[in-house]
Amino acid sequence: MRNELAEIEICCRGLIAETSGLLTWEWDDYIGTFLAAFGGEKTPAVSALCDKYFMSQWDVNSRSKMPPSIMAISDSLGGLRSSQILFVTRPGDFVIAYGAWWPWGDEKTISLRIGLVTSNVPAFDGEKLFREFSEWFTNPHAAETTVS
């Protein structure tokens, strides 16, 4: 599990660092993720960063090929619609970071939500992981330390 966490930290910290000045991250209580909304002119840059830091992506056309872990994330977000993308770290891992790319339908604004899912992780460890995950977004300049 240690390697999974290191990859997730690299993914999240990389996104945070490279979107500094481009996106503003805030906590979204509604589904428990970090959220950035941005205008369509930023789409190429943000999309390229998602491609760089996440290991796979899923959309309505690939739904039938989704592993159960990714299907569960998709379902928890209300499913995928046309033009929505679910970026994820390794689908089979016990801890998965995901990016939910949701165009608003006004053809001007997109939301990117970054979340963390844990499966088969004891509750105490899961809480510790979420605290660490939150720290990456709320204190991005803190020294990098991988969750132990």
TIVO-2410 file (N, C-alpha, C; in nm, 3 decimals):
# residues 148
REC num residu      c1      c2      c3 atome chaine
REC   1      M   0.083  -0.120   0.000     N      A
REC   1      M   0.000   0.000   0.000    CA      A
REC   1      M   0.087   0.126   0.000     C      A
REC   2      R   0.209   0.114   0.048     N      A
REC   2      R   0.297   0.230   0.055    CA      A
REC   2      R   0.322   0.293  -0.082     C      A
REC   3      N   0.344   0.208  -0.185     N      A
REC   3      N   0.366   0.260  -0.320    CA      A
REC   3      N   0.242   0.330  -0.374     C      A
REC   4      E   0.123   0.276  -0.343     N      A
REC   4      E  -0.002   0.339  -0.386    CA      A
REC   4      E  -0.009   0.481  -0.332     C      A
REC   5      L   0.022   0.496  -0.204     N      A
REC   5      L   0.012   0.627  -0.140    CA      A
REC   5      L   0.114   0.725  -0.198     C      A
REC   6      A   0.233   0.676  -0.226     N      A
REC   6      A   0.334   0.762  -0.286    CA      A
REC   6      A   0.288   0.811  -0.423     C      A
REC   7      E   0.230   0.724  -0.503     N      A
REC   7      E   0.180   0.763  -0.635    CA      A
REC   7      E   0.066   0.864  -0.623     C      A
REC   8      I  -0.022   0.843  -0.526     N      A
REC   8      I  -0.134   0.936  -0.506    CA      A
REC   8      I  -0.084   1.072  -0.460     C      A
REC   9      E   0.015   1.072  -0.372     N      A
REC   9      E   0.072   1.199  -0.327    CA      A
REC   9      E   0.137   1.272  -0.444     C      A
REC  10      I   0.210   1.200  -0.526     N      A
REC  10      I   0.273   1.262  -0.644    CA      A
REC  10      I   0.166   1.318  -0.737     C      A
REC  11      C   0.060   1.243  -0.759     N      A
REC  11      C  -0.051   1.287  -0.843    CA      A
REC  11      C  -0.112   1.417  -0.789     C      A
REC  12      C  -0.151   1.415  -0.663     N      A
REC  12      C  -0.220   1.531  -0.605    CA      A
REC  12      C  -0.128   1.652  -0.593     C      A
REC  13      R  -0.011   1.631  -0.537     N      A
REC  13      R   0.083   1.744  -0.521    CA      A
REC  13      R   0.124   1.800  -0.657     C      A
REC  14      G   0.141   1.713  -0.756     N      A
REC  14      G   0.175   1.760  -0.890    CA      A
REC  14      G   0.065   1.847  -0.948     C      A
REC  15      L  -0.059   1.800  -0.936     N      A
REC  15      L  -0.173   1.880  -0.985    CA      A
REC  15      L  -0.182   2.013  -0.913     C      A
REC  16      I  -0.167   2.009  -0.782     N      A
REC  16      I  -0.176   2.132  -0.703    CA      A
REC  16      I  -0.068   2.231  -0.746     C      A
REC  17      A   0.055   2.182  -0.755     N      A
REC  17      A   0.167   2.270  -0.791    CA      A
REC  17      A   0.151   2.328  -0.931     C      A
REC  18      E   0.114   2.242  -1.025     N      A
REC  18      E   0.109   2.288  -1.164    CA      A
REC  18      E  -0.017   2.367  -1.197     C      A
REC  19      T  -0.117   2.363  -1.109     N      A
REC  19      T  -0.236   2.445  -1.131    CA      A
REC  19      T  -0.233   2.573  -1.048     C      A
REC  20      S  -0.127   2.592  -0.971     N      A
REC  20      S  -0.113   2.715  -0.893    CA      A
REC  20      S  -0.117   2.835  -0.988     C      A
REC  21      G  -0.203   2.929  -0.960     N      A
REC  21      G  -0.220   3.044  -1.046    CA      A
REC  21      G  -0.317   3.020  -1.161     C      A
REC  22      L  -0.349   2.894  -1.184     N      A
REC  22      L  -0.442   2.857  -1.290    CA      A
REC  22      L  -0.579   2.822  -1.232     C      A
REC  23      L  -0.577   2.745  -1.121     N      A
REC  23      L  -0.700   2.703  -1.053    CA      A
REC  23      L  -0.693   2.739  -0.906     C      A
REC  24      T  -0.810   2.756  -0.847     N      A
REC  24      T  -0.821   2.778  -0.703    CA      A
REC  24      T  -0.900   2.660  -0.646     C      A
REC  25      W  -0.836   2.587  -0.554     N      A
REC  25      W  -0.899   2.469  -0.495    CA      A
REC  25      W  -0.973   2.506  -0.368     C      A
REC  26      E  -1.093   2.451  -0.352     N      A
REC  26      E  -1.170   2.470  -0.230    CA      A
REC  26      E  -1.239   2.338  -0.194     C      A
REC  27      W  -1.269   2.324  -0.066     N      A
REC  27      W  -1.335   2.202  -0.019    CA      A
REC  27      W  -1.482   2.206  -0.057     C      A
REC  28      D  -1.532   2.095  -0.109     N      A
REC  28      D  -1.673   2.080  -0.146    CA      A
REC  28      D  -1.735   1.978  -0.051     C      A
REC  29      D  -1.811   2.025   0.046     N      A
REC  29      D  -1.875   1.938   0.144    CA      A
REC  29      D  -1.976   1.843   0.081     C      A
REC  30      Y  -2.033   1.883  -0.032     N      A
REC  30      Y  -2.142   1.806  -0.092    CA      A
REC  30      Y  -2.102   1.661  -0.117     C      A
REC  31      I  -1.985   1.640  -0.177     N      A
REC  31      I  -1.941   1.502  -0.200    CA      A
REC  31      I  -1.803   1.474  -0.140     C      A
REC  32      G  -1.752   1.566  -0.061     N      A
REC  32      G  -1.626   1.543   0.008    CA      A
REC  32      G  -1.505   1.537  -0.082     C      A
REC  33      T  -1.492   1.637  -0.167     N      A
REC  33      T  -1.378   1.645  -0.258    CA      A
REC  33      T  -1.324   1.787  -0.259     C      A
REC  34      F  -1.209   1.805  -0.320     N      A
REC  34      F  -1.161   1.939  -0.348    CA      A
REC  34      F  -1.207   1.976  -0.487     C      A
REC  35      L  -1.247   2.100  -0.503     N      A
REC  35      L  -1.315   2.146  -0.624    CA      A
REC  35      L  -1.246   2.270  -0.680     C      A
REC  36      A  -1.233   2.273  -0.812     N      A
REC  36      A  -1.189   2.392  -0.883    CA      A
REC  36      A  -1.281   2.407  -1.004     C      A
REC  37      A  -1.339   2.524  -1.020     N      A
REC  37      A  -1.420   2.555  -1.137    CA      A
REC  37      A  -1.340   2.652  -1.223     C      A
REC  38      F  -1.344   2.631  -1.354     N      A
REC  38      F  -1.263   2.715  -1.442    CA      A
REC  38      F  -1.333   2.734  -1.575     C      A
REC  39      G  -1.289   2.837  -1.646     N      A
REC  39      G  -1.343   2.867  -1.778    CA      A
REC  39      G  -1.284   2.777  -1.884     C      A
REC  40      G  -1.359   2.762  -1.992     N      A
REC  40      G  -1.321   2.674  -2.101    CA      A
REC  40      G  -1.186   2.705  -2.163     C      A
REC  41      E  -1.140   2.828  -2.153     N      A
REC  41      E  -1.011   2.863  -2.212    CA      A
REC  41      E  -0.894   2.793  -2.141     C      A
REC  42      K  -0.919   2.744  -2.020     N      A
REC  42      K  -0.815   2.672  -1.945    CA      A
REC  42      K  -0.820   2.521  -1.970     C      A
REC  43      T  -0.918   2.477  -2.048     N      A
REC  43      T  -0.938   2.334  -2.072    CA      A
REC  43      T  -0.812   2.263  -2.123     C      A
REC  44      P  -0.744   2.312  -2.226     N      A
REC  44      P  -0.627   2.238  -2.275    CA      A
REC  44      P  -0.520   2.218  -2.168     C      A
REC  45      A  -0.491   2.321  -2.091     N      A
REC  45      A  -0.387   2.312  -1.988    CA      A
REC  45      A  -0.427   2.217  -1.876     C      A
REC  46      V  -0.551   2.229  -1.828     N      A
REC  46      V  -0.596   2.145  -1.717    CA      A
REC  46      V  -0.611   2.000  -1.763     C      A
REC  47      S  -0.663   1.979  -1.880     N      A
REC  47      S  -0.677   1.845  -1.935    CA      A
REC  47      S  -0.541   1.777  -1.948     C      A
REC  48      A  -0.442   1.849  -1.997     N      A
REC  48      A  -0.308   1.793  -2.011    CA      A
REC  48      A  -0.249   1.754  -1.876     C      A
REC  49      L  -0.278   1.832  -1.773     N      A
REC  49      L  -0.229   1.798  -1.639    CA      A
REC  49      L  -0.299   1.675  -1.583     C      A
REC  50      C  -0.427   1.662  -1.610     N      A
REC  50      C  -0.499   1.541  -1.566    CA      A
REC  50      C  -0.442   1.418  -1.636     C      A
REC  51      D  -0.416   1.432  -1.765     N      A
REC  51      D  -0.355   1.322  -1.840    CA      A
REC  51      D  -0.216   1.287  -1.784     C      A
REC  52      K  -0.144   1.388  -1.742     N      A
REC  52      K  -0.009   1.368  -1.691    CA      A
REC  52      K  -0.009   1.296  -1.555     C      A
REC  53      Y  -0.101   1.333  -1.467     N      A
REC  53      Y  -0.094   1.283  -1.330    CA      A
REC  53      Y  -0.183   1.163  -1.299     C      A
REC  54      F  -0.289   1.145  -1.373     N      A
REC  54      F  -0.374   1.027  -1.351    CA      A
REC  54      F  -0.335   0.918  -1.449     C      A
REC  55      M  -0.355   0.794  -1.410     N      A
REC  55      M  -0.307   0.682  -1.490    CA      A
REC  55      M  -0.409   0.632  -1.592     C      A
REC  56      S  -0.537   0.662  -1.570     N      A
REC  56      S  -0.639   0.621  -1.667    CA      A
REC  56      S  -0.755   0.718  -1.663     C      A
REC  57      Q  -0.837   0.709  -1.766     N      A
REC  57      Q  -0.958   0.791  -1.769    CA      A
REC  57      Q  -1.073   0.710  -1.826     C      A
REC  58      W  -1.191   0.748  -1.782     N      A
REC  58      W  -1.312   0.674  -1.817    CA      A
REC  58      W  -1.421   0.773  -1.855     C      A
REC  59      D  -1.505   0.733  -1.951     N      A
REC  59      D  -1.618   0.817  -1.991    CA      A
REC  59      D  -1.736   0.727  -2.024     C      A
REC  60      V  -1.844   0.782  -2.076     N      A
REC  60      V  -1.963   0.701  -2.105    CA      A
REC  60      V  -1.934   0.590  -2.205     C      A
REC  61      N  -1.840   0.612  -2.294     N      A
REC  61      N  -1.808   0.511  -2.395    CA      A
REC  61      N  -1.727   0.394  -2.339     C      A
REC  62      S  -1.661   0.415  -2.228     N      A
REC  62      S  -1.581   0.306  -2.169    CA      A
REC  62      S  -1.646   0.248  -2.044     C      A
REC  63      R  -1.768   0.289  -2.016     N      A
REC  63      R  -1.838   0.243  -1.896    CA      A
REC  63      R  -1.845   0.090  -1.887     C      A
REC  64      S  -1.871   0.024  -1.997     N      A
REC  64      S  -1.886  -0.122  -1.994    CA      A
REC  64      S  -1.754  -0.193  -1.960     C      A
REC  65      K  -1.642  -0.124  -1.971     N      A
REC  65      K  -1.512  -0.183  -1.941    CA      A
REC  65      K  -1.459  -0.143  -1.803     C      A
REC  66      M  -1.537  -0.064  -1.729     N      A
REC  66      M  -1.490  -0.017  -1.598    CA      A
REC  66      M  -1.477  -0.131  -1.499     C      A
REC  67      P  -1.363  -0.135  -1.427     N      A
REC  67      P  -1.353  -0.231  -1.318    CA      A
REC  67      P  -1.451  -0.190  -1.206     C      A
REC  68      P  -1.488  -0.284  -1.119     N      A
REC  68      P  -1.585  -0.253  -1.013    CA      A
REC  68      P  -1.547  -0.131  -0.928     C      A
REC  69      S  -1.419  -0.113  -0.900     N      A
REC  69      S  -1.378   0.001  -0.817    CA      A
REC  69      S  -1.410   0.134  -0.885     C      A
REC  70      I  -1.393   0.141  -1.014     N      A
REC  70      I  -1.418   0.265  -1.088    CA      A
REC  70      I  -1.569   0.283  -1.109     C      A
REC  71      M  -1.639   0.175  -1.132     N      A
REC  71      M  -1.786   0.181  -1.142    CA      A
REC  71      M  -1.844   0.236  -1.012     C      A
REC  72      A  -1.790   0.193  -0.899     N      A
REC  72      A  -1.840   0.241  -0.769    CA      A
REC  72      A  -1.818   0.391  -0.754     C      A
REC  73      I  -1.702   0.440  -0.797     N      A
REC  73      I  -1.675   0.584  -0.791    CA      A
REC  73      I  -1.772   0.658  -0.882     C      A
REC  74      S  -1.788   0.610  -1.004     N      A
REC  74      S  -1.880   0.672  -1.099    CA      A
REC  74      S  -2.022   0.677  -1.042     C      A
REC  75      D  -2.067   0.566  -0.989     N      A
REC  75      D  -2.202   0.560  -0.933    CA      A
REC  75      D  -2.219   0.654  -0.815     C      A
REC  76      S  -2.114   0.665  -0.731     N      A
REC  76      S  -2.123   0.755  -0.615    CA      A
REC  76      S  -2.134   0.901  -0.656     C      A
REC  77      L  -2.089   0.931  -0.778     N      A
REC  77      L  -2.097   1.068  -0.830    CA      A
REC  77      L  -2.222   1.090  -0.916     C      A
REC  78      G  -2.308   0.991  -0.923     N      A
REC  78      G  -2.431   1.003  -1.003    CA      A
REC  78      G  -2.417   0.951  -1.144     C      A
REC  79      G  -2.308   0.879  -1.172     N      A
REC  79      G  -2.288   0.825  -1.306    CA      A
REC  79      G  -2.220   0.925  -1.397     C      A
REC  80      L  -2.184   0.880  -1.515     N      A
REC  80      L  -2.119   0.966  -1.613    CA      A
REC  80      L  -2.214   1.000  -1.724     C      A
REC  81      R  -2.211   1.124  -1.766     N      A
REC  81      R  -2.289   1.170  -1.880    CA      A
REC  81      R  -2.194   1.210  -1.991     C      A
REC  82      S  -2.249   1.236  -2.105     N      A
REC  82      S  -2.169   1.279  -2.219    CA      A
REC  82      S  -2.080   1.397  -2.179     C      A
REC  83      S  -1.956   1.395  -2.220     N      A
REC  83      S  -1.853   1.497  -2.198    CA      A
REC  83      S  -1.796   1.497  -2.055     C      A
REC  84      Q  -1.844   1.409  -1.969     N      A
REC  84      Q  -1.785   1.397  -1.836    CA      A
REC  84      Q  -1.677   1.290  -1.840     C      A
REC  85      I  -1.571   1.312  -1.764     N      A
REC  85      I  -1.459   1.220  -1.761    CA      A
REC  85      I  -1.424   1.192  -1.616     C      A
REC  86      L  -1.390   1.068  -1.590     N      A
REC  86      L  -1.342   1.029  -1.459    CA      A
REC  86      L  -1.196   0.986  -1.475     C      A
REC  87      F  -1.105   1.066  -1.420     N      A
REC  87      F  -0.963   1.035  -1.420    CA      A
REC  87      F  -0.933   0.960  -1.291     C      A
REC  88      V  -0.849   0.858  -1.297     N      A
REC  88      V  -0.818   0.782  -1.175    CA      A
REC  88      V  -0.672   0.739  -1.174     C      A
REC  89      T  -0.623   0.716  -1.050     N      A
REC  89      T  -0.494   0.651  -1.035    CA      A
REC  89      T  -0.520   0.503  -1.062     C      A
REC  90      R  -0.442   0.414  -1.015     N      A
REC  90      R  -0.457   0.271  -1.048    CA      A
REC  90      R  -0.590   0.214  -0.998     C      A
REC  91      P  -0.674   0.164  -1.089     N      A
REC  91      P  -0.807   0.116  -1.053    CA      A
REC  91      P  -0.812   0.004  -0.950     C      A
REC  92      G  -0.712  -0.083  -0.944     N      A
REC  92      G  -0.718  -0.197  -0.854    CA      A
REC  92      G  -0.660  -0.173  -0.716     C      A
REC  93      D  -0.611  -0.054  -0.690     N      A
REC  93      D  -0.548  -0.024  -0.562    CA      A
REC  93      D  -0.649  -0.009  -0.449     C      A
REC  94      F  -0.599  -0.025  -0.326     N      A
REC  94      F  -0.683  -0.007  -0.208    CA      A
REC  94      F  -0.718   0.140  -0.186     C      A
REC  95      V  -0.632   0.228  -0.231     N      A
REC  95      V  -0.656   0.373  -0.221    CA      A
REC  95      V  -0.646   0.429  -0.363     C      A
REC  96      I  -0.750   0.501  -0.402     N      A
REC  96      I  -0.757   0.556  -0.537    CA      A
REC  96      I  -0.786   0.706  -0.528     C      A
REC  97      A  -0.708   0.784  -0.600     N      A
REC  97      A  -0.740   0.926  -0.617    CA      A
REC  97      A  -0.813   0.938  -0.750     C      A
REC  98      Y  -0.911   1.026  -0.756     N      A
REC  98      Y  -0.982   1.046  -0.882    CA      A
REC  98      Y  -1.005   1.193  -0.908     C      A
REC  99      G  -1.022   1.224  -1.034     N      A
REC  99      G  -1.058   1.358  -1.078    CA      A
REC  99      G  -1.185   1.348  -1.160     C      A
REC 100      A  -1.289   1.415  -1.116     N      A
REC 100      A  -1.417   1.414  -1.187    CA      A
REC 100      A  -1.427   1.544  -1.269     C      A
REC 101      W  -1.425   1.530  -1.399     N      A
REC 101      W  -1.429   1.641  -1.495    CA      A
REC 101      W  -1.573   1.660  -1.537     C      A
REC 102      W  -1.637   1.767  -1.490     N      A
REC 102      W  -1.779   1.788  -1.514    CA      A
REC 102      W  -1.802   1.922  -1.582     C      A
REC 103      P  -1.823   1.923  -1.713     N      A
REC 103      P  -1.866   2.048  -1.779    CA      A
REC 103      P  -2.005   2.088  -1.728     C      A
REC 104      W  -2.027   2.216  -1.713     N      A
REC 104      W  -2.152   2.265  -1.656    CA      A
REC 104      W  -2.268   2.266  -1.755     C      A
REC 105      G  -2.242   2.257  -1.881     N      A
REC 105      G  -2.352   2.262  -1.978    CA      A
REC 105      G  -2.371   2.401  -2.036     C      A
REC 106      D  -2.304   2.502  -1.977     N      A
REC 106      D  -2.312   2.637  -2.031    CA      A
REC 106      D  -2.205   2.659  -2.138     C      A
REC 107      E  -2.126   2.554  -2.164     N      A
REC 107      E  -2.017   2.556  -2.260    CA      A
REC 107      E  -1.911   2.660  -2.227     C      A
REC 108      K  -1.908   2.703  -2.100     N      A
REC 108      K  -1.810   2.801  -2.055    CA      A
REC 108      K  -1.733   2.754  -1.933     C      A
REC 109      T  -1.796   2.674  -1.849     N      A
REC 109      T  -1.739   2.640  -1.719    CA      A
REC 109      T  -1.726   2.490  -1.701     C      A
REC 110      I  -1.618   2.450  -1.636     N      A
REC 110      I  -1.594   2.309  -1.604    CA      A
REC 110      I  -1.557   2.302  -1.457     C      A
REC 111      S  -1.604   2.198  -1.390     N      A
REC 111      S  -1.562   2.169  -1.254    CA      A
REC 111      S  -1.470   2.049  -1.256     C      A
REC 112      L  -1.365   2.056  -1.179     N      A
REC 112      L  -1.278   1.941  -1.157    CA      A
REC 112      L  -1.277   1.914  -1.008     C      A
REC 113      R  -1.323   1.797  -0.971     N      A
REC 113      R  -1.325   1.757  -0.831    CA      A
REC 113      R  -1.220   1.648  -0.812     C      A
REC 114      I  -1.139   1.663  -0.710     N      A
REC 114      I  -1.038   1.563  -0.678    CA      A
REC 114      I  -1.077   1.497  -0.546     C      A
REC 115      G  -1.090   1.366  -0.550     N      A
REC 115      G  -1.133   1.292  -0.432    CA      A
REC 115      G  -1.044   1.172  -0.406     C      A
REC 116      L  -1.068   1.112  -0.291     N      A
REC 116      L  -0.992   0.995  -0.248    CA      A
REC 116      L  -1.090   0.888  -0.205     C      A
REC 117      V  -1.066   0.765  -0.249     N      A
REC 117      V  -1.150   0.651  -0.213    CA      A
REC 117      V  -1.060   0.545  -0.151     C      A
REC 118      T  -1.105   0.492  -0.038     N      A
REC 118      T  -1.031   0.383   0.026    CA      A
REC 118      T  -1.120   0.261   0.033     C      A
REC 119      S  -1.063   0.145   0.003     N      A
REC 119      S  -1.138   0.021   0.018    CA      A
REC 119      S  -1.049  -0.080   0.089     C      A
REC 120      N  -1.109  -0.156   0.177     N      A
REC 120      N  -1.035  -0.255   0.256    CA      A
REC 120      N  -0.922  -0.191   0.336     C      A
REC 121      V  -0.944  -0.067   0.381     N      A
REC 121      V  -0.847   0.003   0.465    CA      A
REC 121      V  -0.915   0.024   0.600     C      A
REC 122      P  -0.850  -0.013   0.710     N      A
REC 122      P  -0.913   0.008   0.841    CA      A
REC 122      P  -0.953   0.154   0.861     C      A
REC 123      A  -1.061   0.177   0.934     N      A
REC 123      A  -1.116   0.312   0.951    CA      A
REC 123      A  -1.012   0.411   1.002     C      A
REC 124      F  -0.933   0.371   1.100     N      A
REC 124      F  -0.832   0.461   1.153    CA      A
REC 124      F  -0.735   0.505   1.044     C      A
REC 125      D  -0.686   0.409   0.965     N      A
REC 125      D  -0.594   0.441   0.857    CA      A
REC 125      D  -0.660   0.527   0.750     C      A
REC 126      G  -0.788   0.499   0.722     N      A
REC 126      G  -0.861   0.579   0.624    CA      A
REC 126      G  -0.873   0.724   0.668     C      A
REC 127      E  -0.902   0.746   0.795     N      A
REC 127      E  -0.911   0.884   0.847    CA      A
REC 127      E  -0.777   0.954   0.837     C      A
REC 128      K  -0.671   0.883   0.867     N      A
REC 128      K  -0.536   0.939   0.858    CA      A
REC 128      K  -0.505   0.977   0.713     C      A
REC 129      L  -0.542   0.892   0.620     N      A
REC 129      L  -0.520   0.920   0.478    CA      A
REC 129      L  -0.595   1.045   0.433     C      A
REC 130      F  -0.721   1.058   0.476     N      A
REC 130      F  -0.800   1.175   0.437    CA      A
REC 130      F  -0.743   1.303   0.497     C      A
REC 131      R  -0.692   1.296   0.619     N      A
REC 131      R  -0.629   1.415   0.679    CA      A
REC 131      R  -0.507   1.456   0.598     C      A
REC 132      E  -0.425   1.358   0.561     N      A
REC 132      E  -0.306   1.386   0.481    CA      A
REC 132      E  -0.346   1.443   0.344     C      A
REC 133      F  -0.443   1.381   0.279     N      A
REC 133      F  -0.495   1.426   0.150    CA      A
REC 133      F  -0.541   1.572   0.160     C      A
REC 134      S  -0.617   1.604   0.263     N      A
REC 134      S  -0.665   1.741   0.282    CA      A
REC 134      S  -0.551   1.839   0.302     C      A
REC 135      E  -0.449   1.795   0.374     N      A
REC 135      E  -0.334   1.881   0.399    CA      A
REC 135      E  -0.263   1.920   0.269     C      A
REC 136      W  -0.258   1.828   0.173     N      A
REC 136      W  -0.192   1.859   0.045    CA      A
REC 136      W  -0.258   1.979  -0.021     C      A
REC 137      F  -0.391   1.988  -0.011     N      A
REC 137      F  -0.465   2.097  -0.076    CA      A
REC 137      F  -0.469   2.224   0.008     C      A
REC 138      T  -0.478   2.210   0.139     N      A
REC 138      T  -0.493   2.328   0.224    CA      A
REC 138      T  -0.359   2.388   0.262     C      A
REC 139      N  -0.253   2.311   0.255     N      A
REC 139      N  -0.119   2.360   0.288    CA      A
REC 139      N  -0.021   2.305   0.185     C      A
REC 140      P  -0.036   2.346   0.058     N      A
REC 140      P   0.042   2.285  -0.049    CA      A
REC 140      P   0.192   2.307  -0.040     C      A
REC 141      H   0.235   2.405   0.039     N      A
REC 141      H   0.379   2.433   0.047    CA      A
REC 141      H   0.447   2.364   0.164     C      A
REC 142      A   0.369   2.284   0.237     N      A
REC 142      A   0.428   2.208   0.348    CA      A
REC 142      A   0.524   2.104   0.290     C      A
REC 143      A   0.619   2.064   0.371     N      A
REC 143      A   0.715   1.964   0.327    CA      A
REC 143      A   0.644   1.838   0.281     C      A
REC 144      E   0.693   1.779   0.173     N      A
REC 144      E   0.631   1.658   0.122    CA      A
REC 144      E   0.667   1.540   0.210     C      A
REC 145      T   0.565   1.475   0.261     N      A
REC 145      T   0.585   1.354   0.340    CA      A
REC 145      T   0.481   1.254   0.299     C      A
REC 146      T   0.523   1.136   0.267     N      A
REC 146      T   0.430   1.031   0.229    CA      A
REC 146      T   0.367   0.973   0.353     C      A
REC 147      V   0.238   0.943   0.346     N      A
REC 147      V   0.165   0.883   0.455    CA      A
REC 147      V   0.230   0.751   0.492     C      A
REC 148      S   0.245   0.727   0.621     N      A
REC 148      S   0.304   0.600   0.664    CA      A
REC 148      S   0.199   0.507   0.719     C      A
***
